[in-house]
Amino acid sequence: MEPLKLKVSYAPFVRSKDSIESVMYNVAAALLPATLVSVYFFGWRTLLVTAVAIVSSICFEWAIDKIRKKPSEYLDGSALVTGQLLALNVPSGLPLWMIIMGAFVAIVVAKHLFGGLGFNIFNPALVARVFLLISFPAAMTEWQVPFSVDMQTAASPLGILKTDGLQALADFNMLDAFYGIRPGSLGETSILALLPGAGWLLYKKYITWHIPVTFIGATMLFTGIFHLLDPLSYASPLFHLLTGGLVLGAFFMATDMVTSPLSLRGQIIFGIGCGVLTAIIRLWGGYPEGVSFAILIMNALVPLLDRWDVSEIKAKKQQSVKAV
């Protein structure tokens, strides 16, 4: 019997009739409702932030392709989606030069220094967001109040919870949070606006339910346990669902084909890990929000999860060969 031969290639390992362009432009379309709603809540500067993030991402993609003497792929949609996600992960008042710097980190550092699309280990938009958050914490936490004509800023609900405790949120309205009437990043505030795009990606089978459901479920379960133990100190799991970037991260960033596991078992472990880490950082970490950090940490474990599955498949095939 010949030894088992495995074909080695680069992510994403997805068999589909859809091209990269088709997938990326569908993801961009799925993000459009959240972008439009952010304009409604935070004003026309949202369009400027989004345009700068997208154009600079595409320009850096074009430039690095020229430098690397590769076929130009700046219009394949991947840079477009990275720019959209970057814009949706920052405040509406963030200085434009910071957005351009974030696009540089996303495209050049997080994507092309690893080899380009399919080679990158970490989600580029999240790398850029964490870089901006660590480098410019004040600017990245100046959240505009919805419908404010003078760019009035306020702390996010998670920020208030972290600094002032649960008592400071006695008047917090869960329904307003679901609609998006609260300070936060452009794309995270309105859960209602994110759901149509998430549904579209599920319908097109570009993503499956395994990562989003386990991600959100693990976060709510973990926070719910401590809420039950001490409801005066810990917020409810519904609060954690409706605030921060949990829904945006679970459906649009943790499910990235390149940086998420291949197998269903790996995806479930990945989602649970993201959820638990998000909850731990929110409850006891130095930052109010933990979604970005959690996804990036789990991104680093994806090669191990995939290797575990490949090794197990190989072992089972070898066992079946011996049995024959």
Helices and strands as residue ranges (DSSP letters): H 20-42, H 45-67, H 78-88, H 96-104, I 105-109, G 112-114, H 124-135, G 139-141, E 143-144, E 153-154, H 157-164, G 166-169, H 174-179, H 191-203, H 210-229, H 237-242, H 246-252, H 264-284, H 291-323
